[in-house]
Amino acid sequence: MAKSLKKILLLMFFCLLMASAFSQQSPVFYERKDRLAKPDSSRFKYDYGTTTPKPDKNQTRLLPVGFTNDFEHILTAEQIARIDSLAVNFEKETGIEIAVVTIDSSVINKAGFEPFIIHLANEWGVGKKELHNGVLIGVSIGLRKIRISTGYGIVPKLPDNEVKKMIDEIMIPEFRQQNYYDGIEKGMRAIITKLR
């Protein structure tokens, strides 16, 4: 009996030592890349595990999957490929990056839409950092909102009044007819023409 009591005490002492050693280890944190290395075949990704600080609130983080990010699911795979092709060819020709994002009304409200598009342009790094030459076309059919965010390096060639004119005269008439792809593509082509 004394031997078994001794074994039990020795086992309890060993368990206490091990518990103490494990409790002093620092926790391990895993980092996640903000950008995807290559486009996801699903064409969208909501990351509910992380939040991005926004003006006055935390917001679901949207991860880009290419030049065209259709989170609202208004474009076909073929239409996305065509818009991507336009963006890639223009970027190769001029160095200017034009990206498109469509946002579902469950992600942001009407009042927060425009600041959110500006935030995405900065967070995603649309354009070359030192040149500030990016353009992000933001669309939400559910909210009935369009915002074209331009980098500082783009503004001299594409001022706000020109952007507003493109939205009013080119994109909105197509959107009213529910021709969302045509509106986005024609708006993008107008921007490309202006910046060439």
Solvent accessible surface area in square Angstrom, and as a share of the most:
residue,aa,sasa,rsa
1,M,200,0.89
2,A,81,0.62
3,K,161,0.68
4,S,58,0.38
5,L,100,0.50
6,K,149,0.63
7,K,144,0.61
8,I,93,0.47
9,L,104,0.51
10,L,124,0.62
11,L,112,0.56
12,M,110,0.49
13,F,118,0.49
14,F,115,0.48
15,C,72,0.43
16,L,123,0.61
17,L,95,0.47
18,M,79,0.35
19,A,60,0.47
20,S,52,0.34
21,A,58,0.45
22,F,125,0.52
23,S,89,0.57
24,Q,145,0.65
25,Q,122,0.54
26,S,90,0.58
27,P,99,0.63
28,V,112,0.64
29,F,171,0.71
30,Y,194,0.74
31,E,176,0.79
32,R,140,0.51
33,K,164,0.69
34,D,73,0.38
35,R,123,0.45
36,L,55,0.28
37,A,109,0.85
38,K,158,0.67
39,P,80,0.50
40,D,38,0.20
41,S,114,0.74
42,S,57,0.37
43,R,70,0.26
44,F,71,0.30
45,K,60,0.26
46,Y,47,0.18
47,D,11,0.06
48,Y,171,0.65
49,G,72,0.70
50,T,50,0.29
51,T,83,0.48
52,T,8,0.05
53,P,106,0.66
54,K,20,0.09
55,P,86,0.54
56,D,153,0.80
57,K,96,0.41
58,N,100,0.51
59,Q,9,0.04
60,T,33,0.19
61,R,44,0.16
62,L,1,0.01
63,L,4,0.02
64,P,15,0.09
65,V,6,0.03
66,G,36,0.34
67,F,47,0.20
68,T,2,0.01
69,N,0,0.00
70,D,4,0.02
71,F,1,0.00
72,E,25,0.11
73,H,108,0.48
74,I,41,0.21
75,L,17,0.08
76,T,78,0.45
77,A,68,0.53
78,E,109,0.49
79,Q,40,0.18
80,I,5,0.03
81,A,51,0.40
82,R,110,0.40
83,I,0,0.00
84,D,26,0.13
85,S,52,0.34
86,L,29,0.14
87,A,0,0.00
88,V,50,0.29
89,N,88,0.45
90,F,3,0.01
91,E,42,0.19
92,K,157,0.67
93,E,101,0.45
94,T,52,0.30
95,G,21,0.20
96,I,16,0.08
97,E,35,0.16
98,I,0,0.00
99,A,6,0.05
100,V,0,0.00
101,V,0,0.00
102,T,0,0.00
103,I,0,0.00
104,D,46,0.24
105,S,55,0.36
106,S,100,0.64
107,V,15,0.08
108,I,11,0.05
109,N,81,0.41
110,K,110,0.47
111,A,92,0.72
112,G,19,0.18
113,F,0,0.00
114,E,62,0.28
115,P,59,0.37
116,F,2,0.01
117,I,0,0.00
118,I,68,0.35
119,H,41,0.18
120,L,1,0.01
121,A,15,0.12
122,N,113,0.58
123,E,51,0.23
124,W,10,0.03
125,G,38,0.37
126,V,27,0.15
127,G,10,0.10
128,K,61,0.26
129,K,178,0.76
130,E,135,0.61
131,L,103,0.51
132,H,92,0.41
133,N,13,0.07
134,G,4,0.04
135,V,0,0.00
136,L,0,0.00
137,I,0,0.00
138,G,0,0.00
139,V,0,0.00
140,S,1,0.01
141,I,40,0.21
142,G,51,0.49
143,L,21,0.10
144,R,200,0.73
145,K,48,0.20
146,I,27,0.14
147,R,70,0.26
148,I,8,0.04
149,S,10,0.07
150,T,29,0.17
151,G,20,0.19
152,Y,177,0.67
153,G,39,0.38
154,I,3,0.02
155,V,58,0.33
156,P,111,0.70
157,K,106,0.45
158,L,0,0.00
159,P,46,0.29
160,D,108,0.56
161,N,108,0.55
162,E,50,0.22
163,V,11,0.06
164,K,125,0.53
165,K,110,0.46
166,M,14,0.06
167,I,22,0.11
168,D,60,0.31
169,E,108,0.48
170,I,53,0.27
171,M,0,0.00
172,I,47,0.24
173,P,56,0.35
174,E,28,0.13
175,F,27,0.11
176,R,179,0.65
177,Q,128,0.57
178,Q,134,0.60
179,N,59,0.30
180,Y,46,0.18
181,Y,24,0.09
182,D,52,0.27
183,G,0,0.00
184,I,0,0.00
185,E,27,0.12
186,K,91,0.39
187,G,0,0.00
188,M,0,0.00
189,R,123,0.45
190,A,21,0.16
191,I,0,0.00
192,I,9,0.04
193,T,102,0.59
194,K,86,0.37
195,L,2,0.01
196,R,163,0.60
